[in-house]
Amino acid sequence: MEQCELGPRNPGSSGHQRAKKYLLDMLGQYTKFVKSQDFTYFDSLRGERLELSNIIASFYPELKRRVILCAHWDTRPIADEDPDPENRSQPILGANDGASGVALLLEIASLLASEKPKWGVDIVLFDGEDYGPAGRLDMFVLGSRFFSENIGNYRPEFGILVDLVGDQDLNIYREGYSNRYAKNIVDLIWSRARELGFESFHDSVKHWVLDDHIPLIQAGIRCVDIIDLDYPYWHTLEDTPDKCSPQSLKQVGEVILKILYE
């Protein structure tokens, strides 16, 4: 994946700066309505001020009924789940945890540019999702939290978050908070997956996860998290492109496109 060639993309790193430019340039090929929502975050544990950016690309802004598609583009600054303790202070490459969702949305962006869907679509790539140390929930989902606190009157019909969707052994269960607060959208997604014959979508709840959909739900946006949390290389240095599958991305992408264009 081109994102991984930029190196780890954790906030404050050189890879983070390169990735921001890369994503703005890529989305700028597909729509002129691209912007960076910049904000600062003070890390009280390290005494550092971080420059973070959500990247927003809108398609067909004249359409009043809208859908938000989102992913996080940052990568985790520490491999705290790595089996080797000596690796746990190093940043991860994030081929699946970060890059997979972004890659999927970039491909969808290219299709949106050439064919108008039934809704207007806003693609939002959140920063700072995976920043905090274990146990400090207040230091996660930074970008989606900032976005949700500054959305004004923006209320899309619904949202779809994609995270960890490139695993070679893809198994996606209904996420608990999504199923509780946006069950009709979960039902829609899973029914379309069944119609397409994708057995990787399992029709039961397995995980409840703090992810970028939570601030959106709290802001009144019905948002569903499509996520495979049973990824053995999660938060390790082994989260590399060879663990990912284009076929997995294709399945999730086809489900979303079926909803956008049906």
C-alpha positions, -999 to +999 in steps of 0.1 A: +000+000+000+013+035-009+004+047+026+027+022+042+056+033+020+054+066+039+063+048+071+044+050+104+019+078+104+016+086+141+010+122+150+042+142+152+062+120+129+076+128+094+054+100+080+023+118+094+033+150+076+039+131+043+006+112+046-014+144+051-001+158+019-006+125+001-042+122+012-051+158+003-035+153-031-053+120-038-087+133-028-081+165-047-080+144-079-116+134-073-133+165-060-125+202-056-143+202-022-114+190-001-102+206+031-080+200+061-097+205+095-067+214+116-066+214+154-041+210+182-040+186+210-020+189+242-006+156+255-003+162+292+016+129+297+044+139+274+041+177+277+038+179+239+015+199+217+004+179+186-008+193+153-036+171+140-058+172+109-090+157+098-093+155+060-127+161+045-138+155+009-173+162-002-190+149-033-221+165-048-226+192-021-258+203-039-275+171-026-292+178+007-295+142+018-260+131+027-240+101+040-207+103+059-180+076+052-150+076+075-118+060+086-088+070+106-056+078+088-032+080+118-013+050+131-005+039+166+026+054+181+034+023+202+032-014+194+019-022+229+004-056+219+036-069+202+047-103+216+082-090+219+085-065+249+114-048+232+092-037+203+064-022+224+077+014+224+080+015+185+053+029+162+034+005+140+031+006+102-007+001+104-013-017+071-047-029+083-052-006+113-055+026+095-044+022+059-070-004+049-099+018+057-083+048+040-074+028+009-110+016+006-124+051+009-099+065-017-111+038-041-147+048-034-138+084-039-126+076-074-159+059-083-179+088-068-161+112-090-174+094-121-209+083-111-234+102-090-249+082-061-283+086-046-269+106-017-243+133-014-213+118+002-187+132+027-156+113+032-138+121+064-104+107+074-100+112+111-066+119+128-056+109+163-079+078+166-052+055+179-030+079+199-035+072+236-019+047+259-040+017+271-065+027+298-066+064+288-098+065+268-098+103+268-067+102+246-083+082+218-107+092+189-093+127+190-102+136+154-137+123+155-143+140+188-131+174+174-152+169+143-183+160+162-179+190+185-177+214+155-203+201+130-228+228+135-260+218+117-245+190+097-266+159+101-261+132+075-287+105+071-262+080+085-225+072+087-203+042+080-169+038+096-144+013+082-115+001+103-094-030+102-111-042+070-081-056+051-074-088+070-068-118+049-091-138+072-119-113+072-146-119+098-169-089+105-194-091+133-221-066+143-204-041+166-223-036+198-227+002+200-235+003+163-262-023+168-277-005+198-278+030+184-280+025+146-295-009+142-315-001+111-283+009+093-265-023+106-295-043+093-292-026+059-255-033+056-257-069+067-287-075+044-267-062+014-238-084+024-261-114+024-274-104-010-239-103-023-231-137-008-203-124+015-200-149+043-174-127+061-202-107+075-215-126+106-250-118+118-243-115+155-227-091+180-192-100+192-174-068+202-182-034+217-154-010+207-144+026+213-139+038+178-145+069+157-183+061+154-188+069+191-184+107+190-206+107+159-233+087+177-231+111+206-236+140+182-268+125+169-254+108+138-264+071+133-230+056+125-220+020+121-185+006+126-175-021+101-145-036+119-127-070+122-113-068+157-101-105+156-069-095+138-039-113+153-014-085+144-034-057+160-011-030+176+020-050+167+049-044+143+036-073+122+006-052+110+022-050+075+008-051+039+015-089+035-012-095+061-038-078+040-060-089+012-074-069-017-103-093-018-113-083+017-113-046+008-133-055-023-160-072-003-165-043+021-163-018-007-190-036-028-214-036+002-210+001+007-213+008-030-245-012-032-260+009-005-248+042-021-261+034-056-292+011-050 
